[in-house]
Amino acid sequence: MKTLCCDIGSGSIRVAIIEYSPENVLKTKPLSIAIRPLKIYNRKTDFYEQKTSEIWTAFQQCTSECLEKSGLSFVSNISAFTIDAIAFSATCSLVIVDGTNVKNDECDVIMWMDHRAKHEASIINQSKNEVLTQFGGVCSPEFSLSKLYWLYRNDKSRFDSANAFMELSDWITYRCSQYYGSPEKFPRSLCCVTCKWGYDANHHKWREDLFNQLGITWNQSLEDRIGRSVINPGIRVSSLSVETAKDIGFIIKDDTKSDIIESVSIASSLIDAHAGAVSMLVFGNQLDGAIDTDRLKIDQFENVFCMISGTSTCHMILNQVRTPTKGVWGPYLDAIIPGYYLREAGQSATGKLVEQVINSHFNGKLPKPISTIISDLNEQLKLNDFNHRNSLIVNPTFHGNRSPIANPLLKGAIYGLTLEATTLLDLYVATVEAIAYETRFIVEEIEKNSQPIKKIIVTGGLTKNDLYLQLHADILNTELVTFSAGEADLMLVGASVIAFTGSLINDDKDRNKLTQLLQNLRADSNGFAEHVRTFQPRTNHKEYHQNKYQCYRRLLDCCLEMETTLSNVSNEI
């Protein structure tokens, strides 16, 4: 079986063709892979937007390249198509589905990092609605629910004229599906609408009272625009349309009059970090060298801490028992794997924060590409085995705190500056330390109401940074494991996994079959072996980091107090 999988990140889109053997074994070496950059529009403070027109063009280019590289472009007869299944993952961004806006080349994607809806999130929090119980008590301005409410309050004409609203991963699935042109019929992904829109997965319904409470009258029209039906990710949602097949690079020599290609399934989508978590949970046991029979004796999904670290960082953990944690999103039932509750913590700026600190050090005039600067710093640090101590304490909340404080207004801070020039090396190490201290705070909160975390797996762009991984191992005082499928990152692999399951499961009523399928899925024997890396905590650093962690917590408390004081002053003015 051949799957076409796509992951849309904040700054790029990646497409790969990944195969499975007849024994349901993932072949970790992709047949082909392609990548294209995506532009981010930052037209004013807190506004971060993109265009579906540019995303679609990049997807077309990537797919055409992959098909050509793998020799799968030409299809003599659509009954014997060269690709069996397609699936997508993408950042949690809100798409305004409106033909007029797209035609005028306006931005119609409000990105996850867009914080324009701070006030709207605050109003939702003041509502005391039951929805807050699935958001760890606090609704974030990063949620599509907050952004949708912002549109209603601040751009009512666009809200009223839009044909539909979708999560980005849902939108591109819709764009390829037989439903394209009829958004009211398109089934939304339960992962998307539960985690970012406030959908009640426990009772399989929208919270009508919430919308009415916010002044957005609940009616059939609104439900049609945000999703009349909702299905689990990894379930077949549609067949590929013939028109889309031609658009994305398939050369079809067939005189059929059919509008769809029945043999090519499209699966319900995942948010990108959630796709990465699926890969980590499904294949994580193979890192231990466990044989197939042993894998079935333990719960491979329970209490594994998954870190998806890139521009921002998401932390995900599954449990069969509902375990709320203040300041941590969820628990979300069935959000990625049926039968499990997902808790999701996160940091709004990690890789982005490191880049910002370096950029500020040079006043925006970088002497070389930022990736080269980071690489040079790490090479310098490796000479002393990453033993670089400093007296700087950083509060990393430069873009607010997502977890566990859940305060989007919080600002960052640095303590320890003197009249002496601060070296870039000290500033860099202290910033990465601070990100790890914040992760430790999150872990401590998660473990308060549940068993200790049994394993930590990391994926994402920051796994290329050995300092980031080693400091997290030291500060969390546990082994960290990271692995990849070579060229294809785990978000792409996760999209491929749900493409695979979607080709086999056609009905959302069979979602328990989906869990069993994921439990039994394997990767080729040596697929991950050459790409596994482990980082052990260093005991001689324990006291140093314990002391600095206490200082970080005190600085965080001071920042919270100052933010409250400054907010009161601002209100008085």
Buried (B, 14 or more C-beta within 10 A) or exposed (E): BBBBBBBBBBBEBBBBBBBBEEEBBBBBBBBBBBBBEBEBBEEEEBBBBBBBBBBBBBBBBBBBBBBBBBEBBEBEEBEEBBBBBBBBBBBBBBBBBBEEBBEEEBBBBBBBBBBBBBBBBBBBBEBEBEBBEBBBBBBBBBBBBBBBBBBBBEEEEBBEEBBBBBBBBBBBBBBBBBBBEEBBBBBBBBBBBBBBBBBBBBEEEBBBEBBEBBEBEBEEEBBBBBBBEBBBBBBBBBBBBBEBBEBBBBBBEBEEEEEBBEBBBBBBBBBBBBBBBBBBBBBBBBBEEBEEEEBEEEBBBBBBBBBBBBBBBBBBBBBEEEBBBBBBBBBBBBBBBBBBBBBBBBBBBBBBBBBBBBBEBEEEEBEEEBEEBBBEBBEEBEEEEBEBEBEBBBBBBBBBBBBBBBBBBBBBBBBBEEEEEBEBEBBBBBBBBBBBBBBBBBBEBBBEBBEEBEBBBBBBBBBBBBBBBBBBBBBBBBEBBBBBBBBBBBBBBBBBBBBBBBBBBEEBEBBEBBBEBBBEBBBBEEBBBEEEEEBEBBEEBEEBBEEBBEBBBEBBEEBBEEBEEEEEEEEEE
